Amino acid sequence: MGNRQNEDKPTGASAAGIMARLSKPAIELYFVECVGVTNSTNTLAKRLAAQGCAAGHVIIAEGQTEGRGRLGRAFFSPRGSGLYMSVVLRPKGELASPELITTAAAVAVCRAIEEVAAANPEIKWVNDVLVGGRKVCGILTEGAASPSGGLEYAVLGIGINLAAPAGGFPPEIADVAGALFEFEPPSDIFERAAAAVLENFAKLYLLPGASRDEIVRSYKLYCSTPGKHVEVIRGNERRPALALALDDSLRLIVRYDEGGETEALSFGEISVKPSRRT
């Protein structure tokens, strides 16, 4: 569709450079806008969506001053070490749900990481992407309902830690956060990573032939949570459990240690416990 470059562009990257790395079918789906540093790519994309911008409008930033994550948490997104992007979607049909958008995005990020970093990503249920057991990507999908009760639009937000920030991660996330590259990443990684995510998301969710079955199948392949001991977190309560499996709705089936009852979790927060030694 096109691209636009603000004066405060990400260092060494351009909207045109990102678009040039996309396949012809994907190019037709996206309009890429690079904004350098913004308060939040999701906030900007939601404003554009409410004003009627076309589906496929992509906001890409090198840093955020008010990045947001799941459950209302702040998302650490300093300039110079990460890729922060939001995509405006106007989904219809069987794929028109925020949950499925998030699921497809998690798989797209995993495939992109394999392509650009030669790493082995995995998904921690629900949507954290890990490399080497550390979180390298967060995903947040927000939407607005139409008068008929469907989705008027959705905004898919993705934040990827390409490299560790110069001053290190803040103490509150230092034990869990990671990056794709331990040392200086390749100079073209920003453009390559952005294009790889957009390309893989297009194949999974936007292009003809995209299907729920393929998204679910791929998610199950990458999700490493089943088989692990976890804690199910609800407010201040933490209940130890064993993650048994994912069902076809991608609910996490857990069996609680105390009482032995099982539950199918549709959403929420879990903590994966360290592997037990035998």
C-alpha positions as CSV (number, residue, x, y, z in Angstrom):
1,M,0.0,0.0,0.0
2,G,2.8,2.4,0.8
3,N,4.9,4.0,3.4
4,R,5.7,7.3,5.2
5,Q,8.8,8.4,7.1
6,N,8.8,11.0,9.8
7,E,11.8,13.2,10.3
8,D,12.5,11.5,13.7
9,K,13.1,8.2,12.0
10,P,14.6,5.1,13.6
11,T,18.3,5.1,13.2
12,G,19.4,3.3,10.0
13,A,15.8,2.1,9.2
14,S,13.1,3.4,6.9
15,A,9.6,2.6,6.0
16,A,10.6,2.1,2.4
17,G,13.4,-0.3,3.5
18,I,10.9,-2.4,5.5
19,M,8.4,-2.4,2.6
20,A,11.1,-3.5,0.2
21,R,11.7,-6.6,2.2
22,L,8.0,-7.8,1.9
23,S,6.6,-10.1,-0.7
24,K,4.3,-8.5,-3.3
25,P,1.1,-10.0,-1.7
26,A,2.1,-8.5,1.7
27,I,3.1,-5.1,0.2
28,E,-0.5,-4.8,-1.0
29,L,-1.8,-5.2,2.6
30,Y,0.3,-2.7,4.5
31,F,1.0,1.0,4.8
32,V,4.1,1.5,7.0
33,E,4.8,4.7,8.9
34,C,8.0,5.1,11.0
35,V,7.7,7.6,13.8
36,G,11.0,7.4,15.7
37,V,9.9,7.8,19.3
38,T,6.3,8.1,20.4
39,N,4.3,7.7,23.6
40,S,2.8,4.4,22.5
41,T,2.4,2.9,19.1
42,N,-0.9,1.4,20.2
43,T,-2.3,4.7,21.3
44,L,-1.3,6.3,18.0
45,A,-2.7,3.5,16.0
46,K,-6.0,3.5,17.9
47,R,-6.4,7.2,17.2
48,L,-5.8,6.6,13.5
49,A,-8.2,3.7,13.5
50,A,-10.9,5.7,15.2
51,Q,-10.4,8.4,12.6
52,G,-11.1,5.8,9.8
53,C,-7.6,4.9,8.5
54,A,-7.5,1.8,6.4
55,A,-6.7,-1.7,7.6
56,G,-3.0,-2.5,7.3
57,H,-1.8,0.9,8.6
58,V,1.4,0.1,10.6
59,I,3.1,2.3,13.1
60,I,6.7,1.4,13.8
61,A,8.8,3.1,16.5
62,E,12.3,2.8,17.8
63,G,11.2,3.8,21.3
64,Q,8.1,4.5,23.5
65,T,7.7,6.8,26.4
66,E,4.5,5.2,27.6
67,G,4.6,1.7,26.3
68,R,1.8,-0.6,27.6
69,G,1.6,-4.3,28.2
70,R,-1.1,-6.8,29.3
71,L,-3.0,-6.2,32.5
72,G,-2.4,-2.5,32.5
73,R,1.4,-2.9,33.1
74,A,4.0,-0.6,31.6
75,F,6.1,-2.0,28.8
76,F,9.8,-1.1,29.0
77,S,10.7,0.2,25.6
78,P,13.8,2.5,25.5
79,R,15.0,3.9,22.2
80,G,17.8,2.1,20.4
81,S,17.4,-1.5,21.6
82,G,13.9,-2.6,20.5
83,L,11.3,-2.7,17.8
84,Y,7.8,-1.5,18.7
85,M,5.0,-1.8,16.2
86,S,1.2,-1.6,16.0
87,V,-1.0,-2.8,13.1
88,V,-4.5,-1.5,12.5
89,L,-6.9,-4.4,11.6
90,R,-10.5,-4.5,10.5
91,P,-11.1,-8.2,10.7
92,K,-14.2,-10.0,9.6
93,G,-15.4,-13.6,9.6
94,E,-14.1,-16.5,11.7
95,L,-10.7,-14.8,12.4
96,A,-12.3,-11.7,13.8
97,S,-11.4,-12.1,17.5
98,P,-8.7,-10.3,19.6
99,E,-7.6,-13.7,21.0
100,L,-7.0,-15.2,17.5
101,I,-5.2,-12.0,16.4
102,T,-2.9,-12.3,19.4
103,T,-2.3,-16.0,18.8
104,A,-1.4,-15.5,15.2
105,A,0.9,-12.6,16.1
106,A,2.8,-14.8,18.7
107,V,3.3,-17.5,16.0
108,A,4.4,-14.8,13.4
109,V,7.0,-13.4,15.9
110,C,8.4,-16.9,16.5
111,R,8.8,-17.6,12.8
112,A,10.4,-14.1,12.3
113,I,12.8,-14.8,15.1
114,E,13.9,-18.1,13.6
115,E,14.5,-16.2,10.3
116,V,16.4,-13.2,11.5
117,A,18.2,-14.4,14.6
118,A,18.6,-18.2,14.1
119,A,17.2,-18.7,17.6
120,N,14.7,-21.2,19.0
121,P,11.7,-19.2,20.3
122,E,8.9,-20.6,22.3
123,I,5.6,-19.3,23.6
124,K,4.7,-19.1,27.2
125,W,0.9,-19.2,27.4
126,V,-0.8,-16.9,26.7
127,N,1.4,-14.7,24.5
128,D,4.9,-14.2,25.9
129,V,7.6,-15.1,23.4
130,L,10.7,-16.5,25.0
131,V,14.3,-17.2,23.9
132,G,16.5,-19.1,26.2
133,G,13.7,-19.0,28.9
134,R,13.6,-15.2,28.9
135,K,10.9,-12.9,27.5
136,V,12.0,-11.2,24.3
137,C,8.5,-10.1,23.1
138,G,5.2,-8.9,24.4
139,I,2.0,-8.7,22.5
140,L,-1.1,-6.6,23.3
141,T,-4.3,-6.5,21.1
142,E,-6.9,-3.9,21.7
143,G,-10.1,-3.3,19.9
144,A,-13.3,-1.3,19.6
145,A,-16.8,-2.9,19.2
146,S,-19.0,-2.0,16.2
147,P,-22.7,-1.2,16.7
148,S,-23.6,-4.7,15.7
149,G,-21.4,-6.2,18.4
150,G,-18.5,-7.3,16.2
151,L,-15.1,-5.7,16.0
152,E,-15.0,-2.2,14.4
153,Y,-11.3,-2.4,14.5
154,A,-8.4,-4.0,16.4
155,V,-4.9,-2.8,17.0
156,L,-2.2,-5.3,17.3
157,G,0.8,-4.2,19.3
158,I,4.1,-6.0,19.3
159,G,7.3,-5.1,21.2
160,I,10.5,-7.1,20.6
161,N,13.8,-6.7,22.5
162,L,16.4,-6.8,19.8
163,A,19.3,-6.1,22.1
164,A,19.8,-5.5,25.8
165,P,19.5,-1.8,26.6
166,A,22.7,0.1,27.3
167,G,21.9,0.4,31.0
168,G,20.5,-3.0,31.4
169,F,16.9,-4.0,32.1
170,P,15.2,-2.4,35.1
171,P,15.5,-4.5,38.4
172,E,11.9,-5.5,38.4
173,I,12.2,-7.3,35.0
174,A,16.0,-8.1,35.0
175,D,15.4,-11.7,36.0
176,V,12.9,-12.5,33.2
177,A,13.7,-10.1,30.3
178,G,16.0,-11.1,27.5
179,A,16.9,-10.0,23.9
180,L,17.5,-11.6,20.6
181,F,21.1,-10.6,20.5
182,E,23.5,-10.7,23.5
183,F,25.9,-8.3,21.8
184,E,25.6,-5.7,19.0
185,P,22.9,-6.9,16.6
186,P,23.3,-6.7,12.8
187,S,22.9,-3.1,11.5
188,D,19.9,-4.0,9.4
189,I,18.1,-6.0,12.1
190,F,15.4,-3.4,12.7
191,E,14.2,-3.5,9.1
192,R,14.6,-7.2,8.7
193,A,12.8,-8.0,12.0
194,A,9.9,-5.7,11.2
195,A,9.5,-7.1,7.7
196,A,9.7,-10.7,8.9
197,V,7.0,-10.1,11.5
198,L,4.7,-8.4,9.0
199,E,5.3,-11.0,6.3
200,N,4.6,-13.9,8.6
201,F,1.5,-12.3,10.1
202,A,0.2,-11.7,6.7
203,K,0.5,-15.3,5.8
204,L,-1.1,-16.5,9.0
205,Y,-3.9,-14.0,9.3
206,L,-4.4,-11.7,6.4
207,L,-3.8,-13.4,3.0
208,P,-6.3,-15.6,1.3
209,G,-6.0,-19.1,2.7
210,A,-5.4,-18.0,6.3
211,S,-7.3,-20.3,8.6
212,R,-8.0,-20.8,12.3
213,D,-6.8,-24.4,12.1
214,E,-3.4,-23.4,10.9
215,I,-3.0,-20.7,13.6
216,V,-4.0,-23.1,16.3
217,R,-1.8,-25.9,15.0
218,S,1.2,-23.6,14.8
219,Y,0.6,-22.1,18.2
220,K,0.5,-25.6,19.8
221,L,3.9,-26.4,18.2
222,Y,5.6,-23.3,19.7
223,C,3.8,-23.3,23.1
224,S,6.1,-24.9,25.7
225,T,3.8,-24.5,28.7
226,P,2.1,-27.9,28.7
227,G,4.0,-30.4,30.8
228,K,5.4,-27.7,33.1
229,H,4.7,-26.9,36.7
230,V,3.1,-23.5,37.0
231,E,1.3,-21.1,39.4
232,V,-2.1,-19.8,38.4
233,I,-2.2,-16.1,39.5
234,R,-5.4,-14.4,40.4
235,G,-4.9,-11.2,42.3
236,N,-2.8,-12.1,45.3
237,E,-3.6,-15.8,45.1
238,R,-1.1,-18.2,43.5
239,R,-2.2,-21.8,43.1
240,P,0.4,-24.4,42.1
241,A,-0.7,-26.7,39.3
242,L,0.6,-28.9,36.5
243,A,-0.1,-27.6,32.9
244,L,-1.5,-30.6,31.1
245,A,-2.4,-29.6,27.6
246,L,-3.9,-27.0,25.3
247,D,-7.4,-27.8,23.9
248,D,-8.5,-26.7,20.4
249,S,-9.7,-23.4,21.8
250,L,-6.1,-22.9,23.1
251,R,-7.4,-23.0,26.7
252,L,-4.7,-24.2,29.1
253,I,-5.8,-27.3,30.9
254,V,-4.3,-27.4,34.4
255,R,-4.5,-29.8,37.4
256,Y,-4.1,-28.1,40.7
257,D,-1.7,-29.7,43.2
258,E,-4.1,-29.2,46.1
259,G,-7.3,-31.0,45.6
260,G,-6.4,-32.4,42.2
261,E,-9.2,-30.7,40.3
262,T,-8.7,-29.6,36.7
263,E,-9.6,-26.3,35.1
264,A,-9.5,-25.0,31.5
265,L,-8.0,-21.4,31.5
266,S,-9.3,-19.2,28.7
267,F,-7.2,-16.2,29.8
268,G,-5.2,-15.0,32.8
269,E,-1.7,-15.1,34.1
270,I,0.6,-17.9,35.0
271,S,4.1,-18.2,36.3
272,V,6.2,-21.2,35.2
273,K,8.1,-22.7,38.0
274,P,11.7,-23.9,37.7
275,S,12.1,-27.5,36.5
276,R,12.1,-29.9,39.4
277,R,15.2,-32.0,39.9
278,T,14.7,-35.7,40.4
